[in-house]
Amino acid sequence: MRELSSRTASLALALAILCLTLGQPMSAQAQARPEAEQLFREGKRLMKEGKTTEACEAFEASEKAEPNLSTLLSLADCHEKAEQLASAWARFLAAESRARGEAQKAALGRTAKQRAAALEGRLSYLTINVPDDSRVTGLVVTRDGVEVDAAQWNRAVPMDGGPHVISGKAPGHESWQTTVQVAVERDQRSVEVPRFKELPALALPPPGQSRWRCRRPPRRRRPRPAPPCGAPASSRGRGSSTTASPPVSLHRHC
């Protein structure tokens, strides 16, 4: 008999318990890439220790390293235990879609579909309303740092419980931000994006003219040299008076 990997055995046991409850047959998959298998094991260990946040991160990293239906189901189950119902619902739907059309995965697909249906009535929703007068040119709206596509504006979107930061910005306008708290289950929240205040326009110089003008420093006049000792007063500079000056003593010391 072929040996199962630890990941396959662990998932098989979990699915056996689940399928006995739901009356469904059991199926499991093994990972091929070692890093994906190791991350999956780490997620299982963290789940046993009650560290659901870290476990979800490990399962998500394993799924990113190698997409696998078993990993996706474990990630969805982890999100549900962490009370991230919208994320769990979306992962179960993705698992059901991935299993569709493959006979050996049909049981897992049915299980994923039933789990998603059970969560749908418990979801919370967040609506980001963007009125027409707020839709300035270049408007960008983000939720928790991720840009929200305009197709999602004014629509209720399933949302995990907790605080969510809604921000907006547009060229030539002041930025805007607010935080909305969403309950874990059956909550309906909405936030409206206001019209942003325009920033004052900067006065630009005419084309071809620099905004800054360079001023040349004033020219310093070179001082005139003093006349030699004994020279007549009339020769000491231009613009002297034509009136005769008294004789200067040749013995005067300069």
Salt bridges, closest charged atoms under 4 A:
GLU35 OE2 - ARG33 NH2 2.44
GLU37 OE2 - ARG41 NE 3.28
GLU42 OE2 - ARG45 NH2 2.34
GLU49 OE2 - ARG45 NH1 2.73
GLU49 OE1 - LYS51 NZ 3.51
GLU60 OE2 - ARG91 NH2 3.54
GLU63 OE2 - ARG98 NH2 2.79
ASP77 OD2 - LYS81 NZ 2.71
ASP77 OD1 - ARG115 NH2 2.80
GLU80 OE1 - ARG115 NH2 2.81
GLU80 OE2 - ARG122 NH1 3.81
GLU96 OE1 - ARG100 NH2 2.55
GLU102 OE1 - LYS105 NZ 3.23
ASP144 OD2 - HIS164 ND1 2.73
GLU185 OE2 - ARG122 NH2 2.98
GLU185 OE1 - ARG186 NH1 2.88
ASP187 OD2 - ARG189 NE 3.05
